[in-house]
Amino acid sequence: MAALRPTDTRAGRSRRTRRQWHGALGYAGDHGWTIIKSRGGPAHAWGVTRCPGGCRQVSAFSTPRVPEDHARALRRAVDRCPHSQEPEDNG
C-alpha cells in the first residue's frame, strides 16, 4: 500500500472527518454531555458519551464505517435529548 502524501485527496478527507468528529465531541461537551474514553481493551469503541440526565448514551467508535454519519448521529442525539443544556455564552 502506498503512503499517503499531504496532497493526496484521501489524506485530506481523513483530516476533514477527524475535524467533524472532534467538533461533534465538543458540541456534546458544550451541552453538558460527559465523554468517557475506553480503557483500551479489545473493543471497537474509542469511548462513550453520556447525557447529563443519564437517559442516552452514544458509543464513539475508533473506526466508524462513515465518520461523517457517526458525527452527525452524535449531534442528533444531543439535540434530541431533553437533558441537554444550552452552552454558556463566554462573550
HELIX and SHEET records of a PDB file:
HELIX    1   1 THR A    9  ASP A   30  1                                  22    
HELIX    2   2 PRO A   67  ARG A   80  1                                  14    
SHEET    1   A 3 THR A  34  LYS A  37  0                                        
SHEET    2   A 3 ALA A  45  ARG A  50 -1                                        
SHEET    3   A 3 GLN A  57  PHE A  61 -1                                        
END                                                                             
